[in-house]
Amino acid sequence: MPKLKTKSSAKKRFSLTATGKVRMNQANKQHGMIKRTNKQIRNQRGTTIMSKPDAKIIKKFIPYG
């Protein structure tokens, strides 16, 4: 059986945790920060865990973690 290829775009944007959840960067942090509240900016630092329906799709793109 041949090896599966990993989607390069997914490899750069997502990673898997030890329990198999998909970790991603926070959304809505790229530009326009002047109109966001300080609380929102604080809460969007770092990474977050992706929702289960979306993570199911991403896991197909990263077959070997």
N, C-alpha and C positions, 0 to 999 in steps of 0.2 A: 504494500500500500504506500503511495507516495506521501511525502510530508505536505501539510497544509501551509499555505502562505499567510503571513500576518499582514493585515492592512497597515501600510506605513503611516497613514494619517492617524489611525487609532493608537498605534504604538507610541506616537509622540504626545498624544493628548490624555490618555487614560492609563491607569495602572491598577493591578488587582491587589487587594489586601490579603492577609494570610488566611482569612475565612472565605475568600472568593468574592467579596463585594468589589464593586468598581469605584475607584477613587478618581475624582475629576476636579479641575479648577472651578472656583466659584464663578457663576454667571454674573453678567451685568457689572463687570469691573474693568472694562477695557477703556472706556472714555466717558466723558460727561459726568465726572465725579463731583463737579461743582454744584450740580442740582440734586445730589443725593444727600441724605442726612448723615451726620457723623456716626449715629448708631448703625445705620445700614453699612457704611464703609467699614466700621469695626467688625461687624458680624460676618462680613464677606471676605475676611482675611483667610489666606491659606486654601485648603481644599475641603471638599465635601463628598459625601457618599451619594452615588447616583440612585434614582428610584428603580425599583425592581423591573418594571416593564421595559425601561430604557436599557438597563444593564443587561437584560437578556439579549438584546440586539448586539450590543458592544462585545459581549463574550464570544459571539460568532466571529468577530473580526480579530480577536486575540486568542487563538486556539491554544497556545502553550503558555499563557500567562505573561 
